[in-house]
């Protein structure tokens, strides 16, 4: 009997240790189109930085991105989206909270005011995350690419997907802010409630300013006619990111997150080649990623999902890290 109980105890202990070793911590993201996942990634080059975020963390982290195009801190609550996230949060999970772009807009279903309703919504997200045992992190809004001294604050960012390529008005060598006091609310709430804060606006400002007026277009949905088959007339969009831009911003925000939350630092990863059939990487095909690696360069490719056949003669200098569920089959 004693031996049976001992064996049973060892089995239970092993199960507990196994679960502890394999449990993933979830990073939830709530926000707007600058962070959101995008549909039809095989033909649509638009990406949110949250869509690329998984590629910068080990398999012990699961990114669950709930950001949605066009949402504000108000509409995200009113539509029941926050209740869904709350139901999923486990103790020890993280919630990245980033709003502002749509809170600024005059539409009553989205508008909030900095210093009052915007701050109150952010505080609610923080408090209710903590009640679930989660860890909130506040971010302010990323910059709009605006080199014009009289920014248009009335145009709905979502309508930018209907624009076509054309020259832009530029009368400033430096980025001009379009967010105003909406940048202060996340910082103020973070200070008042002792919440980790990421100055995403400063981070993206420095990135875009450093690339200059022409170079910063490469981060956004700026395409000339014929450049992208699904956008035959081209596009001029200074708010939303393309594949390259989303990965640049996600990389910088991942670095900032582990500085704000040191417990996550051991999970941070940086890969030049990230593959995902769902568009979460900077390559959607593993062969393209392999072919992009410079000859002879020792490289690890991070494969986030999918089952892939790779040639038997794949260069030995290339190795693969697989996120749970991803598979690689060598041909031959």
N, C-alpha and C positions, 0 to 999 in steps of 0.2 A: 504493500500500500504506500509506504514511504517513498519507495523508488518511483512508483507511478506518479505521486504528487511532485516529486523532484523533476521528473521528465516533463510533466505538464507545466511546471513553473519555468523551466528552461525554454519550452516552446513559446510560452507567452512573452517571456523576456526577449527572445529572438525576434518575435513579431513586432514588439514595441521598438526595438533598436532598428529593425528594417524600415519600419514606417518613419521613424525619425530621420533615418539616413536618406530616404527617398522623397519625403514631403517637400513640395515646392512652396516657396513663398510667392505670393501673387503681388504684382504691382498693378493696381488699377489706375487707369487714366480717365479723367472726365474733363470735357472741354468742348472746343468748337472745331471748325474745319481745318484749322492750322495743325491740329493734332490727329484728326480723325482718320480711320481706315476708309479707303476709297473702293468703289465697285469697279468691276471689269479691269483689273490691273494689267491684264494681258494686252489691252489696247489703250487703256487710259494711263498716261504717265503721271497724273497727279497723285501725290502722296502727302499724308500728314506725318509729322515727326513721330507721333505715337505709333504709326504703322511700322516704322523702322526700328522701334526701341528694343524689341526682343533680340535683335542681332548684336546688342552690346552687353548681353548678360549671359551667364552660364546656364546650364540646364537646371540648376537649382532655383532659378527664377522663372516665373511665368508672367508674361505681360498680358493683361486683359484690358484692351482698349475700348472704352465706352464713349469716347468723344464722338460728337455727331456734327455734321455740317450745319451751320446756321444757328446753333444753340447758344443761349446766354445762361448765366447763373440762375436766372428766373425760369426760363422755359425748360431747362433740364430738369428742374424740380416739378414744375407744373405738369409735364408730360409723363410723369411717373418713372423717368429714367433713373433718378437718384434712388428711388425705392428699390429698384432692381439691383443696383450696385450694392446697396446696404445689405440686401438679403444674401449676398455672396461673400461679404468680407468675413475673414477668419482672424482670430487673434494673431498679431504679428504681421499681417498683410499691410501694404502701403497703398495710399490713395494720393495720386498726383492731381492737383486741382488747378486748372488754368482756364480762366474766362476773362472777358473784357472786350473782345472784338465786336460782339453782338450786343453786349450790355450798353454800348455806346449809342446804338441805333434807336431812332425815335419810336419804332413800332411798339405799341403798348404790351404786346405779348412777350416782348424780349427786354424792354428797356429797364435799367436800374440806375440809381444815382450813386456816385462815389461818395463815401462818407455817411451813407445811410443804407438804402436797400441793398446795394452791391455788397457792402461790408457785412450786412446782416446775413445775406445768403452764404457768403464765404465762411462766416462764423458757424453757421448751421452745418455746413459740410464738415468742418473741423470737429465740432462737438459730437455729431452723430457718428462720425468715423471712430472717434475715441470710445464712444459707448459700445461699439462692436468689438473693441480690442484692437482696432487698426491704428495705423500711424499716418496722420495726414501730412502732406507736404504742399505748400502753396507756391505757385509760380505766377508771375505777372505775364501780360500778353507779349508775344513776340512782335517785332517791329513789322510794319508795312514798309515795303521798299518805296520810299517817297523822297525824291530829290527836288521837290517843288515847294516854294515858300507859302503857298496857299493851298494846303491839302484839302481834298474833297472828303469831308467826313460824313456826307449824306448818302453816298452810293453804297448800296448793299453789296457786301463782299461776294455774296453768292451769285450776283448778276455778272461778276467778272468772267464767269465761264462762257458768257455769251459774247465777249469781246473778240475782235479780230486784230491781227498784228497791225501796228502802225507806230509811227514815231511818237515819242513821249515829250511832254513839256518838262524841261529841266532848267532851273535857274538857281540851283544851289549845289555846291561841291560836297555838302555834308547832308546826311539824312535828317529830315524834318519829322519830328514826332507827330503822331496822329492820335495818341491815346490820352494825353493829358492826365487828369487826376485819377483815371482808372488804373494807372500804373501804381498809384500809392496805396490803394485799398488792400491788395494782397500783402504788401509789406507791413502795413499798419496792423492788420489782423494777425499776421504771423508774430509780430512783436508782442501784441497784447495777450495772445493766447499761447505764447512760447512754442511756436510751430516752426519747423525747418522751412526756410524760404530760399527760392532760387530766382535770381534776377534774370529771367529769360529775355527780358527786353534789352538789358545791357549786353548780354551774351550775343544775341542776334544782331544788335546794332554794331558791335565791334566786328562781327563776321562780315556783314554786308558793307560797312564802311571800308573795311580793309580790302575788299574785292573791288571797290570803286563803282562808279556809275554804270559802266558797261559790264564789268565782270560780275556784278551782283545779279544781273539778269539770269545768269546760269543757274541760280538757286531756285528760280520761280518758273511759273507756267508761261514763259516767254518763248514762243516758237514762230518762226517765219512760215509763210505759206509753203505747203509741201514738205515741211520738215518732219511732221508726224502724220501718218495716214489717217488717223481718226480725227485730226484737227486740220482739215485741208486748207482752211483760210488763215491758219495760224492763230495766235492768241497773245494778248497783252494783259497779264495778271500779276500784279505786284504783291498780292497777299498769299496765294497758295504756292506750295512747293512742288517741284518735280522730284524725280527719284534721287538725283544728286543732292538737291537742296535738303530734302527730308533727312537723308543720311548724314549730311554735315551737321544739321541742327540736332539730330538725335544723339550724335556722338558727343557734341559739346554739352548737351543737357544731361547725358549719362554721367559725364565727368563731374558736372556740377552737383548731381544728385549724390554721388558717393562722397563728395566733400561735405555736403550738408548732412548726410546720413552715413557716417563711417562704417556702420555695420554691413552695408551693402558693398563695400569696396572690394572684398574678396571675390565677389561675383562679377565684377566688371571685366569685359572683354573688348578687344579692338581687333577686328578683322578687316582686311582690304576687300575680301571677296565673301559675300554672304548670299546664299542661294535659297530661294523660296518660290514655290509654285503659286503661292497666294499673294505675291508681291511684297512680302515683308523684308526681302533682301534687296541688294542692289543688282542682283542677277536673277532672272526667272528660269534660266536653263543652266544646268551644271556644266555642260560642254562649253558654253560661252565663257563661264567663269574660268574653267581650266585653260582655255585658249588665251585668255587675257593675262595670265600669269607670265611675267618675263622669263625667258628661257634660263633655266638653271637656278632661279631664285627659290630658296626654301620658303614654302608658303603653306599655311593651313587655311582651308576653306571651311566656313561654317555653313552647314546644311540644316535649315530650320524645319523642313517638311518635305514630303514626297518620297517616292521610290525612284531611284535613278540607276540607269545602266551606264557604266563608264568603261571606256576602252581598256583592254588588258595592258596596253602599252602606255597608260597614263604615266607621265614622268614621275620618277621616284622622289623628286624634290617637292612634290605636292602631296599633302596629307589632308585628312578630313576630320572635322569634329561634327558629331551628329547630335542634334537636339532630339529628345525622346520622340519616337515615332517616325523619324526620318531613316531611310534605308539606302544603302549603296550596294549595287550588285556589279561585280567585275565581269565583263564579257570574256568568253573563251575559257 
